[in-house]
Amino acid sequence: MNKTDKIYVAGHRGMVGSAICRALAKNGYGNVVTRTHRELDLLDPLSVREFYADEKPDVAVIAAARVGGIGANSAANAQFLYENELIALNTVWGAAEAGVKRLLFLGSTCIYPRMAPQPIPESAMLTGPLEKTNEGYALAKISGLKLCEFLRRERGLVYHSLMPTNLYGPGDNYDIVHGHVLPTLIRKFETARVNGEPLVHLWGSGSPLREFLHVDDLAAACLFVLGLENPPDLVNVGSGREVTIRQLAEMVREVTGCKAQIDWDRSKPDGTPRKLCDTRLIRSLGWEPKIRLEEGLRRTVDEYRAEVAGGTARLSCG
């Protein structure tokens, strides 16, 4: 990837896409193309093909997706499958048909089986049943990355994929019902602190193990693999550190300064028991994360408070 390349970032308003745009600007890539949903509906294949034909980007980074936490996914697997399948197929196939030579597709570690070996290697994909609570989203992401793999094999296009672990950072969605675990925890504990509430209600048992990666580290990983002449078809990106959801909740409570007690609702699902990425591949290529979880949490809480104060915080998925 050259500094003069025209780079299309799909999903530039989301947490991941905006982090990638920041990283591109910071590293001197000034020819970045973006479109809002109103300007370009990624569910419409004709509109996507026309966009590629008009703009002719050299590189495409596909960070657009319909995302949500356990509650949102399990309640609407069909919609998550349908919308994410269309986004993946339209953006990747449209790029190939328009002659875009380089494309990076952002997936998710939910593509791996529910009971995958831990840490999860890239080779674990399609070796067992998926986690039911986000099966639709996972299937759509698998379709996208397999399409990249097939196009690379059949047409010689350098289309490849990154599988990031659980992400957090500025611009996250803090929807209480539909958001991911970490932003939901931040909002719940911060709300309880501000309102002086004595109790915070959380889903599940708190026992599942998860790893978390700051979105700025992911953006750095994206630029790193885009700089490789012959990148792997699929590579995991993670911090290599795991914590239980209970430990994470206690960390967020401490960082926010909240004094509330935690009430665990065991009638709610836990999701996958453990999900830790095997990141030996990307580390062997020369990349590693830089932001520790404690530092990242402090930064993210400060950014959330600033977003709330400025009226820019994303508090709803709608």
C-alpha positions as CSV (number, residue, x, y, z in Angstrom):
1,M,0.0,0.0,0.0
2,N,1.4,3.4,-1.1
3,K,0.9,6.8,0.5
4,T,-0.7,8.0,-2.8
5,D,-3.2,5.1,-3.0
6,K,-6.9,5.9,-3.0
7,I,-8.2,4.0,0.0
8,Y,-11.9,3.3,0.6
9,V,-12.9,2.7,4.2
10,A,-16.4,1.1,4.5
11,G,-18.0,1.8,7.9
12,H,-15.9,4.9,8.6
13,R,-18.4,6.2,11.2
14,G,-18.2,3.1,13.4
15,M,-15.7,2.5,16.1
16,V,-13.4,0.4,14.0
17,G,-13.7,2.4,10.7
18,S,-13.1,5.7,12.5
19,A,-10.0,4.3,14.2
20,I,-8.7,3.1,10.8
21,C,-9.3,6.5,9.3
22,R,-7.4,8.1,12.2
23,A,-4.5,5.7,11.8
24,L,-4.4,6.4,8.0
25,A,-4.3,10.1,8.5
26,K,-1.6,9.8,11.3
27,N,0.6,7.8,9.0
28,G,0.3,10.1,6.0
29,Y,-2.3,8.4,3.9
30,G,-4.3,11.4,2.6
31,N,-6.4,10.0,-0.2
32,V,-9.2,8.3,1.8
33,V,-12.7,7.8,0.4
34,T,-15.7,7.4,2.7
35,R,-19.5,7.3,2.3
36,T,-22.2,7.5,4.9
37,H,-25.1,5.1,4.9
38,R,-27.3,7.8,3.4
39,E,-24.8,8.3,0.6
40,L,-24.2,4.6,-0.1
41,D,-26.4,1.7,1.0
42,L,-24.1,-1.3,1.3
43,L,-27.1,-3.6,1.2
44,D,-27.8,-2.5,-2.4
45,P,-25.4,-4.4,-4.9
46,L,-26.1,-2.0,-7.7
47,S,-25.3,1.1,-5.7
48,V,-22.1,-0.5,-4.4
49,R,-21.0,-1.5,-8.0
50,E,-21.7,2.1,-9.2
51,F,-19.6,3.5,-6.3
52,Y,-16.6,1.3,-7.1
53,A,-16.9,2.1,-10.8
54,D,-17.0,5.9,-10.1
55,E,-14.3,6.1,-7.4
56,K,-11.9,3.4,-8.6
57,P,-10.1,2.9,-5.2
58,D,-6.8,1.2,-5.1
59,V,-7.5,-0.4,-1.7
60,A,-10.7,-1.2,0.2
61,V,-11.0,-1.8,3.9
62,I,-14.3,-3.4,4.9
63,A,-15.1,-2.4,8.5
64,A,-18.9,-2.0,7.9
65,A,-21.2,-4.4,9.8
66,R,-24.4,-4.6,11.8
67,V,-23.1,-5.4,15.3
68,G,-24.5,-6.0,18.7
69,G,-24.0,-7.9,22.0
70,I,-25.5,-11.3,23.1
71,G,-29.0,-9.9,23.5
72,A,-29.2,-8.2,20.1
73,N,-27.7,-11.2,18.3
74,S,-29.7,-13.9,19.9
75,A,-32.9,-12.0,19.4
76,A,-32.3,-11.2,15.7
77,N,-30.0,-13.9,14.2
78,A,-31.9,-13.7,10.9
79,Q,-31.4,-10.0,10.5
80,F,-27.8,-10.1,11.5
81,L,-27.2,-12.9,9.0
82,Y,-29.1,-11.1,6.2
83,E,-27.6,-7.6,6.6
84,N,-24.0,-8.7,7.2
85,E,-24.1,-11.3,4.4
86,L,-25.2,-8.6,2.0
87,I,-22.6,-6.1,3.2
88,A,-19.8,-8.7,3.0
89,L,-20.8,-10.0,-0.5
90,N,-21.6,-6.7,-2.0
91,T,-18.4,-4.9,-0.9
92,V,-16.0,-7.7,-1.6
93,W,-17.6,-8.9,-4.9
94,G,-18.1,-5.4,-6.1
95,A,-14.5,-4.5,-5.4
96,A,-13.3,-7.6,-7.4
97,E,-15.6,-6.8,-10.3
98,A,-14.3,-3.2,-10.4
99,G,-10.7,-4.3,-10.4
100,V,-9.7,-3.2,-6.9
101,K,-6.4,-5.0,-6.4
102,R,-6.2,-4.9,-2.6
103,L,-8.9,-5.5,0.0
104,L,-8.8,-6.1,3.8
105,F,-12.0,-7.7,5.3
106,L,-12.6,-7.3,9.0
107,G,-14.2,-10.4,10.6
108,S,-14.7,-11.4,14.2
109,T,-13.5,-14.3,16.4
110,C,-17.1,-15.3,16.7
111,I,-16.5,-17.2,13.4
112,Y,-14.8,-19.9,15.4
113,P,-16.6,-22.9,17.0
114,R,-18.2,-22.5,20.4
115,M,-15.9,-25.2,21.8
116,A,-12.8,-24.3,19.8
117,P,-9.3,-25.2,21.2
118,Q,-7.9,-22.5,23.3
119,P,-6.1,-20.3,22.4
120,I,-8.0,-20.4,19.1
121,P,-5.8,-20.8,16.0
122,E,-6.9,-19.6,12.6
123,S,-7.2,-23.3,11.5
124,A,-10.1,-23.8,13.9
125,M,-12.6,-22.2,11.5
126,L,-15.4,-24.6,10.3
127,T,-14.2,-27.4,12.6
128,G,-17.3,-27.4,14.9
129,P,-20.7,-25.9,15.8
130,L,-20.9,-22.1,16.2
131,E,-22.1,-20.3,19.3
132,K,-25.9,-20.1,18.9
133,T,-26.3,-16.6,20.3
134,N,-24.4,-15.0,17.4
135,E,-24.6,-17.7,14.8
136,G,-26.1,-15.5,12.1
137,Y,-23.4,-12.8,12.4
138,A,-20.7,-15.5,12.4
139,L,-22.0,-17.2,9.2
140,A,-22.1,-13.9,7.4
141,K,-18.5,-13.1,8.4
142,I,-17.4,-16.6,7.3
143,S,-18.9,-16.0,3.9
144,G,-17.1,-12.7,3.5
145,L,-13.7,-14.1,4.4
146,K,-14.1,-17.2,2.3
147,L,-15.1,-15.0,-0.7
148,C,-11.8,-13.1,-0.2
149,E,-9.9,-16.4,-0.1
150,F,-11.6,-17.7,-3.2
151,L,-11.0,-14.5,-5.2
152,R,-7.4,-14.4,-4.2
153,R,-6.9,-18.0,-5.3
154,E,-8.9,-17.7,-8.6
155,R,-8.1,-14.1,-9.7
156,G,-4.8,-13.3,-8.0
157,L,-6.3,-10.4,-6.0
158,V,-4.7,-9.7,-2.7
159,Y,-7.9,-10.0,-0.7
160,H,-7.3,-11.0,2.9
161,S,-8.9,-10.9,6.4
162,L,-8.3,-9.9,10.0
163,M,-10.1,-11.6,12.9
164,P,-10.1,-9.2,15.8
165,T,-11.0,-10.2,19.3
166,N,-13.4,-8.2,21.5
167,L,-12.8,-4.5,20.8
168,Y,-13.3,-1.3,22.8
169,G,-12.4,2.4,22.6
170,P,-13.6,5.8,21.4
171,G,-16.8,5.8,19.4
172,D,-18.2,2.6,20.8
173,N,-21.9,2.0,21.1
174,Y,-23.1,2.2,24.7
175,D,-26.6,0.8,24.2
176,I,-27.6,-0.9,27.5
177,V,-29.7,-3.6,25.8
178,H,-28.0,-4.3,22.5
179,G,-24.4,-3.2,23.1
180,H,-21.3,-5.3,23.7
181,V,-20.1,-6.3,27.2
182,L,-17.4,-3.7,27.8
183,P,-19.3,-0.5,26.7
184,T,-22.4,-1.8,28.5
185,L,-20.4,-2.2,31.7
186,I,-18.9,1.3,31.4
187,R,-22.3,2.9,30.9
188,K,-23.9,0.9,33.7
189,F,-21.2,1.7,36.3
190,E,-20.9,5.3,35.2
191,T,-24.7,5.8,35.4
192,A,-24.8,4.2,38.8
193,R,-21.9,6.4,40.0
194,V,-23.6,9.6,38.8
195,N,-27.0,8.7,40.2
196,G,-25.7,7.2,43.5
197,E,-27.3,3.8,42.7
198,P,-26.5,1.0,45.2
199,L,-26.7,-1.9,42.7
200,V,-25.7,-2.7,39.2
201,H,-27.4,-5.6,37.5
202,L,-25.3,-7.7,35.1
203,W,-26.1,-10.7,32.8
204,G,-24.9,-14.2,33.5
205,S,-22.5,-15.7,36.0
206,G,-19.4,-13.5,35.3
207,S,-17.4,-16.7,34.7
208,P,-16.7,-16.6,30.9
209,L,-13.2,-15.7,29.9
210,R,-12.6,-13.0,27.3
211,E,-9.7,-10.9,25.9
212,F,-10.0,-7.3,24.9
213,L,-8.1,-5.2,22.3
214,H,-8.2,-1.4,22.1
215,V,-9.5,-0.3,18.7
216,D,-6.4,1.8,18.1
217,D,-4.3,-1.3,18.3
218,L,-6.5,-3.0,15.8
219,A,-6.2,0.0,13.4
220,A,-2.4,-0.3,13.7
221,A,-2.7,-4.0,12.9
222,C,-4.7,-3.2,9.8
223,L,-2.1,-0.9,8.5
224,F,0.6,-3.4,9.3
225,V,-1.0,-6.3,7.3
226,L,-1.8,-3.9,4.4
227,G,1.9,-3.2,4.3
228,L,2.8,-6.8,3.8
229,E,3.4,-7.9,0.2
230,N,2.1,-11.4,0.8
231,P,-0.2,-11.4,3.9
232,P,-1.9,-14.5,5.3
233,D,-5.4,-15.1,4.0
234,L,-6.7,-15.0,7.6
235,V,-4.9,-13.8,10.7
236,N,-6.1,-13.3,14.3
237,V,-5.5,-10.0,16.1
238,G,-5.8,-9.9,19.9
239,S,-4.1,-8.8,23.1
240,G,-3.1,-12.3,24.3
241,R,-4.5,-11.5,27.7
242,E,-7.8,-12.9,29.1
243,V,-10.0,-11.9,32.1
244,T,-13.3,-13.2,33.4
245,I,-16.3,-11.0,32.9
246,R,-16.4,-10.7,36.7
247,Q,-12.9,-9.4,36.8
248,L,-13.6,-7.0,34.0
249,A,-16.7,-5.7,35.8
250,E,-14.6,-5.1,38.9
251,M,-12.0,-3.3,36.8
252,V,-14.6,-1.0,35.2
253,R,-16.2,-0.3,38.6
254,E,-12.8,0.7,40.0
255,V,-11.9,2.9,37.0
256,T,-15.3,4.7,37.1
257,G,-15.1,5.2,40.8
258,C,-18.5,3.6,41.3
259,K,-19.4,2.2,44.7
260,A,-22.4,0.1,43.7
261,Q,-22.5,-3.7,44.4
262,I,-22.9,-6.1,41.5
263,D,-26.0,-8.4,41.1
264,W,-25.4,-11.3,38.6
265,D,-28.5,-12.5,36.8
266,R,-27.8,-16.1,36.2
267,S,-31.0,-16.6,34.2
268,K,-29.3,-14.7,31.4
269,P,-26.9,-16.4,28.9
270,D,-23.1,-16.3,29.3
271,G,-22.3,-17.0,25.7
272,T,-19.1,-18.8,24.7
273,P,-17.3,-20.1,27.9
274,R,-13.9,-19.0,26.7
275,K,-12.5,-17.2,23.7
276,L,-8.8,-16.4,23.5
277,C,-7.1,-15.8,20.2
278,D,-3.9,-17.5,19.2
279,T,-2.0,-14.5,17.9
280,R,1.4,-16.3,17.2
281,L,1.0,-15.8,13.5
282,I,0.7,-12.0,13.5
283,R,3.3,-11.7,16.2
284,S,5.7,-13.8,14.1
285,L,5.2,-11.3,11.3
286,G,6.3,-8.4,13.5
287,W,3.2,-6.9,15.0
288,E,2.1,-6.7,18.7
289,P,-0.4,-4.7,20.7
290,K,0.8,-1.6,22.7
291,I,-2.2,-0.6,24.9
292,R,-2.7,-2.5,28.1
293,L,-6.2,-3.1,29.3
294,E,-5.9,-0.9,32.4
295,E,-4.6,2.0,30.4
296,G,-7.2,1.4,27.7
297,L,-10.1,1.3,30.2
298,R,-9.0,4.6,31.8
299,R,-8.8,6.3,28.4
300,T,-12.1,4.8,27.3
301,V,-14.0,5.9,30.4
302,D,-12.5,9.5,30.0
303,E,-13.6,9.5,26.3
304,Y,-17.1,8.2,27.2
305,R,-17.5,11.0,29.8
306,A,-16.4,13.6,27.2
307,E,-18.8,12.1,24.6
308,V,-21.7,12.3,27.1
309,A,-20.8,15.9,28.0
310,G,-20.5,16.8,24.4
311,G,-23.7,15.1,23.3
312,T,-21.9,12.8,20.9
313,A,-22.1,9.5,22.8
314,R,-23.8,6.6,21.0
315,L,-26.4,5.5,23.5
316,S,-28.7,3.6,21.2
317,C,-28.3,1.1,18.4
318,G,-31.3,2.7,16.6
